Amino acid sequence: MATREIRLRVNRGERRVVIEDQTLLIELVRGLGLVGTKLSCDSQVCGACTVLLDGRPVSSCTTLAIEADGKPVETIEGLADGTKLHPLQEAFIERFAFQCGYCTPGMIVSAKALLDAHPEPDVAKVRHWMEGNICRCTGYQTIVEAVLDAADQMRSAR
Amino acid sequence: MLRRFDVHRVTSVAEAVALRQRFGEDAAIYAGGTELLLAMKMGVARWPHLIDVKPIGSLAQISASTDTLRIGATATHWDIERNPLVAEALPALAQLEANVANVRVRAAGTLAGNLAFGEPHADPPSMLIALGARVLLEGRAGSRSVAVAEFITGMYETALAADEVIVAIEIPLPGKNVRAAYVKFQILERPSVGVAALGTVRDGRFVGAPTVVVGAVDEMARPVPTAQFAGADARDAGTLEAIADAARAAVEPIADLAGSVEFKRHLVGVITQRACAALAAEAL
């Protein structure tokens, strides 16, 4: 059986993990106990499994774990600094941008990638970037508002 | 969850070709995996070996000469939509790429992989066919170049030989006055219909005939016979309606979740008119 050891940085920690070639990235991160990343559609449509691989948002359900070899992976658990939440997390709470919460980790991680690339997005940019993240509860309005609020917050903190 | 397979990371095209020969039907080329891994998860395809071509550095390059844009086989939609050479030379392609699937698929999926999979519900083929793009292939016998129009031979079928690897897509750059437009209608993850139009409009008339290719409704993208519209009034509703008629006649829509045959044929007409109208609207 083809197994190999890969080295990667998950959030703030360096890791060495033994995987098989067909291991999926979501299996790797959840196997590390990072269960904030959710499996839902299993077909790259819903965004619940979004993580950042080398800074880019990917569907961890359809990404091989070997792709993370030598690269940084950021999951929802990496956003807060101890008990201090990330501005996106604060904004999602303030705007009540979730109900059941299942899509929320993917939403926030995807939004993090957006704000990393475009710190001052307009509404159209947020909607276009986030259109691949599906929420069955909120109707999206509060999510878009939360992302814009977080962008404002992060701008004024700079 | 995926069934067992081995990934072979290759660092040269020659190595990829050698593995293609060695494993034959038991291996597939793997780059973004956005189509491949899905098919494997669904159980509709199984390969014991995947040949990962991403470590071949030269395949990621995007370059432009005075008359050709060359997109390497491992360039992702994400790379292409952000590339300044693409934005400058072919803004309509950059815009198309910025609207493929969703941001995660764009971050991983490649243009070459999109063509190699032969998925009928895809954005790029119609535009690439309209532009006269070619696929550069390398195999045991050497290299060859195939027009995208001939590379895709059916639903999930291509002219890629068992020992071949896609190296790049080469797109002839349209002349300075030629406008390109891609308009789609989409309710799910993939386009219901996408129409690419290419042409020059001067003083309100088409210079020569516009090129129109309809994608995503049929087994593969279909060029629309447009010779009769050479010199036609590009802003005339009658002209646009006649081109729409020709487009509707050029396709055999397939009913699926995105709609019935009748609905899709109607969409083809509407979207074709919008794409052709965009040529006139953007004309100098």
Interface residues (C-beta under 8 A of the other chain):
Chain A: M1 A2 E20 D21 Q22 L24 E27 D42 S43 Q44 V45 G47 T50 R56 P57 V58 S59 T62 T63 L64 I66 S110 A113 W129 E131 G132 N133
Chain B: M1 L2 R3 R4 F5 D6 V7 G33 T34 L37 L38 K41 L50 W78 A101 N102 V103 R104 V105 A107 A108 E189
